[in-house]
């Protein structure tokens, strides 16, 4: 029985590429969400500055209202001066007038401070609004870039899926079944290249008898440790077909021993 090594290797390459592209596509919503959060942060800064101005204006109205009430009381004290009958009463009312004026002066100073603060807040609002416009412009460009990247990734993924669909019928059913089973069980990597006499994924030595069978190319040989389908160095035709190395000799294998 001829083994479709070239096609199985290509299938693994395509499946790896599909998985990689899908991972990138899946990451897009989080990337867009992160950008939206930055936009929301700039909006929140503007809203917070405007809330400060509203609170400032409210405080000023409260202080001005308090001054109005106190001035009405002072006017009452001044009218009472016309009706006093003794120096003692006059002094008492005049004392109230002086103390009331002091309260008014203190409140008016606070009002002036609030007015100065309002000027600073208005400057702050203008600054954060300008920053909001600038940052939203950049961030919207970032969103457009991410959206374009997603479209390109999905296009590449569709192309890879089309190639996969065309490739499947060309692989013998029993070989494809074994590949699919191992692919699912071993986290998406069914094939492992033999480097020297070692499985390049689990880095366990391949027995000489298995190496001879692999070189004979008459049956699919699986690693006795990780269970993946072993293959040798790609031929010139395989390399030309784009079958890049599917494994990393330095990668730690977490799949466990084969059953």
C-alpha positions as CSV (number, residue, x, y, z in Angstrom):
1,X,0.0,0.0,0.0
2,X,1.4,3.4,-1.0
3,X,1.5,6.0,1.8
4,X,0.4,9.5,0.9
5,X,3.1,11.1,3.0
6,X,3.3,14.2,0.8
7,X,-0.4,14.8,1.1
8,X,-0.6,14.0,4.8
9,X,2.2,16.4,5.4
10,X,0.5,19.1,3.4
11,X,-2.8,18.4,5.2
12,X,-1.0,18.9,8.6
13,X,0.5,22.1,7.3
14,X,-2.9,23.4,6.1
15,X,-4.6,22.3,9.4
16,X,-1.9,24.1,11.4
17,X,-2.4,27.2,9.2
18,X,-6.2,27.1,9.7
19,X,-5.8,26.8,13.4
20,X,-3.3,29.7,13.5
21,X,-5.6,31.9,11.4
22,X,-8.6,31.0,13.6
23,X,-6.7,31.9,16.7
24,X,-5.9,35.3,15.2
25,X,-9.5,35.8,14.1
26,X,-10.8,34.8,17.6
27,X,-8.5,37.4,19.1
28,X,-10.0,40.3,17.1
29,X,-13.1,41.0,19.4
30,X,-10.8,41.4,22.4
31,X,-8.5,43.7,20.4
32,X,-11.6,45.8,19.4
33,X,-12.9,45.8,22.9
34,X,-9.6,47.1,24.2
35,X,-9.7,50.0,21.7
36,X,-13.4,50.7,22.7
37,X,-12.3,50.8,26.3
38,X,-9.7,53.5,25.4
39,X,-12.4,55.5,23.6
40,X,-14.7,55.1,26.6
41,X,-11.9,56.3,28.9
42,X,-11.5,59.5,26.9
43,X,-15.3,60.0,26.9
44,X,-15.3,59.4,30.7
45,X,-12.6,62.1,31.2
46,X,-14.7,64.6,29.4
47,X,-17.8,63.6,31.3
48,X,-16.0,63.8,34.6
49,X,-14.7,67.3,33.8
50,X,-18.2,68.5,32.9
51,X,-19.5,67.0,36.1
52,X,-17.0,69.0,38.1
53,X,-18.2,72.2,36.4
54,X,-21.8,71.3,37.2
55,X,-20.9,70.7,40.8
56,X,-19.0,74.0,40.9
57,X,-22.0,75.9,39.5
58,X,-24.3,74.2,42.0
59,X,-22.1,75.1,44.9
60,X,-21.9,78.7,43.7
61,X,-25.8,78.9,43.5
62,X,-26.0,77.5,47.0
63,X,-23.5,80.1,48.4
64,X,-25.2,82.9,46.5
65,X,-28.6,81.8,47.9
66,X,-27.1,81.7,51.4
67,X,-25.7,85.2,50.9
68,X,-29.2,86.5,49.8
69,X,-30.9,85.1,52.8
70,X,-28.2,86.6,55.2
71,X,-28.5,90.0,53.4
72,X,-32.2,90.0,54.0
73,X,-31.5,89.3,57.7
74,X,-29.1,92.2,57.8
75,X,-31.6,94.5,56.3
76,X,-34.0,93.5,59.1
77,X,-31.3,94.3,61.7
78,X,-30.7,97.8,60.1
79,X,-34.5,98.6,60.3
80,X,-34.5,97.6,63.9
81,X,-31.8,100.2,64.6
82,X,-34.5,102.9,64.0
83,X,-36.6,101.5,66.8
84,X,-34.0,100.9,69.6
85,X,-34.6,102.7,72.9
86,X,-31.3,102.2,74.6
87,X,-27.6,102.1,73.8
88,X,-27.5,98.5,75.0
89,X,-30.0,97.5,72.3
90,X,-28.2,99.5,69.7
91,X,-24.9,97.9,70.5
92,X,-26.5,94.4,70.4
93,X,-28.1,94.9,67.0
94,X,-25.0,96.6,65.6
95,X,-22.9,93.6,66.8
96,X,-25.3,91.3,64.9
97,X,-24.9,93.5,61.8
98,X,-21.1,93.3,62.0
99,X,-21.1,89.5,62.5
100,X,-23.6,89.1,59.7
101,X,-21.4,91.2,57.4
102,X,-18.4,89.0,58.3
103,X,-20.4,85.9,57.3
104,X,-21.3,87.6,54.0
105,X,-17.7,88.5,53.4
106,X,-16.6,84.9,54.0
107,X,-19.3,83.5,51.7
108,X,-18.5,86.0,49.0
109,X,-14.8,84.9,49.2
110,X,-15.9,81.3,48.8
111,X,-18.0,82.3,45.8
112,X,-15.0,84.1,44.3
113,X,-12.9,80.9,44.8
114,X,-15.5,78.8,43.1
115,X,-15.5,81.3,40.2
116,X,-11.7,80.9,39.8
117,X,-12.1,77.2,40.1
118,X,-14.7,77.3,37.3
119,X,-12.3,79.0,35.0
120,X,-9.8,76.2,35.6
121,X,-12.4,73.6,35.1
122,X,-13.5,75.1,31.8
123,X,-9.8,75.1,30.7
124,X,-9.7,71.4,31.7
125,X,-12.8,70.6,29.7
126,X,-11.3,72.2,26.6
127,X,-8.1,70.3,27.1
128,X,-9.8,66.9,27.5
129,X,-12.1,67.5,24.7
130,X,-9.2,68.2,22.4
131,X,-7.5,65.1,23.6
132,X,-10.7,63.2,23.1
133,X,-10.9,64.3,19.4
134,X,-7.2,63.5,18.8
135,X,-7.3,60.1,20.5
136,X,-10.6,59.0,19.0
137,X,-9.2,59.8,15.6
138,X,-6.2,57.5,16.2
139,X,-8.2,54.9,17.9
140,X,-10.8,54.7,15.1
141,X,-8.0,54.2,12.7
142,X,-6.7,51.4,14.9
143,X,-10.2,49.8,14.8
144,X,-10.3,50.1,11.0
145,X,-6.9,48.5,10.8
146,X,-8.0,45.6,13.0
147,X,-11.1,45.2,11.0
148,X,-9.1,45.1,7.7
149,X,-6.7,42.5,9.3
150,X,-9.7,40.4,10.3
151,X,-11.1,40.4,6.8
152,X,-7.7,39.4,5.4
153,X,-7.3,36.6,8.0
154,X,-10.7,35.3,7.1
155,X,-9.9,35.4,3.4
156,X,-6.7,33.4,4.1
157,X,-8.6,30.9,6.3
158,X,-11.2,30.4,3.6
159,X,-8.5,29.7,1.1
160,X,-6.9,27.2,3.4
161,X,-10.2,25.5,4.1
162,X,-10.8,25.3,0.3
163,X,-7.4,23.7,-0.1
164,X,-8.2,21.2,2.7
165,X,-11.5,20.2,1.2
166,X,-9.8,19.6,-2.1
167,X,-7.0,17.6,-0.4
168,X,-9.1,15.2,1.6
169,X,-10.5,13.1,-1.3
170,X,-6.9,12.5,-2.5
171,X,-5.8,10.7,0.7
172,X,-6.7,7.0,1.2
173,X,-9.6,6.7,3.6
174,X,-7.8,4.5,6.2
175,X,-4.8,6.9,6.3
176,X,-7.1,9.9,6.6
177,X,-9.0,8.2,9.4
178,X,-5.8,7.6,11.3
179,X,-4.6,11.2,10.7
180,X,-8.0,12.7,11.9
181,X,-8.0,10.5,15.0
182,X,-4.5,11.5,16.1
183,X,-5.0,15.1,15.0
184,X,-8.0,15.4,17.4
185,X,-6.4,13.5,20.2
186,X,-3.0,15.2,20.1
187,X,-4.1,18.9,20.1
188,X,-4.0,19.4,16.3
189,X,-0.6,17.9,15.5
190,X,-0.8,14.4,14.0
191,X,2.5,14.3,12.2
192,X,6.0,14.4,13.6
193,X,9.2,14.5,11.6
194,X,12.0,12.1,12.5
195,X,15.3,14.0,13.0
196,X,18.1,11.5,13.1
197,X,16.5,8.7,15.0
198,X,14.3,10.9,17.3
199,X,10.7,11.9,17.1
200,X,11.0,15.7,16.8
201,X,8.0,16.4,19.1
202,X,8.4,14.1,22.1
203,X,12.2,13.7,21.5
204,X,12.1,10.0,22.2
205,X,14.3,7.6,20.2
206,X,12.6,5.7,17.4
207,X,13.6,2.0,17.3
208,X,15.8,0.9,14.3
209,X,13.1,-1.5,13.2
210,X,10.5,1.3,13.0
211,X,13.0,3.5,11.2
212,X,13.5,0.7,8.6
213,X,9.7,0.4,8.2
214,X,9.4,4.2,7.9
215,X,12.1,4.3,5.2
216,X,10.3,1.4,3.3
217,X,7.3,3.7,3.1
218,X,4.8,0.8,3.0
219,X,2.8,1.6,6.1
220,X,2.1,4.5,8.5
221,X,4.4,4.3,11.5
222,X,3.4,6.0,14.7
223,X,5.7,7.1,17.5
224,X,5.6,4.6,20.3
225,X,5.7,7.4,22.9
226,X,3.5,10.2,21.6
227,X,1.5,8.3,19.1
228,X,2.0,10.7,16.2
229,X,2.5,9.6,12.6
230,X,6.2,9.7,11.8
231,X,7.7,10.9,8.6
232,X,11.2,11.5,7.3
233,X,12.8,14.5,5.7
234,X,10.5,16.1,3.0
235,X,11.4,15.2,-0.5
236,X,12.2,17.9,-3.0
237,X,8.7,17.7,-4.4
238,X,7.2,18.1,-0.9
239,X,9.4,21.1,-0.2
240,X,8.3,22.7,-3.5
241,X,4.7,22.0,-2.5
242,X,5.1,24.2,0.5
243,X,5.2,21.5,3.2
244,X,7.1,23.5,5.8
245,X,8.4,21.8,9.0
246,X,5.5,20.9,11.2
247,X,7.2,20.6,14.5
248,X,9.7,22.3,16.7
249,X,12.5,20.0,18.1
250,X,12.7,22.3,21.1
251,X,9.0,22.1,21.9
252,X,8.0,20.3,25.0
253,X,5.4,17.6,24.3
254,X,2.5,17.8,26.7
255,X,0.3,15.1,25.0
256,X,1.5,12.2,27.1
257,X,2.3,8.7,26.0
258,X,0.4,7.0,23.3
259,X,-2.4,4.6,24.3
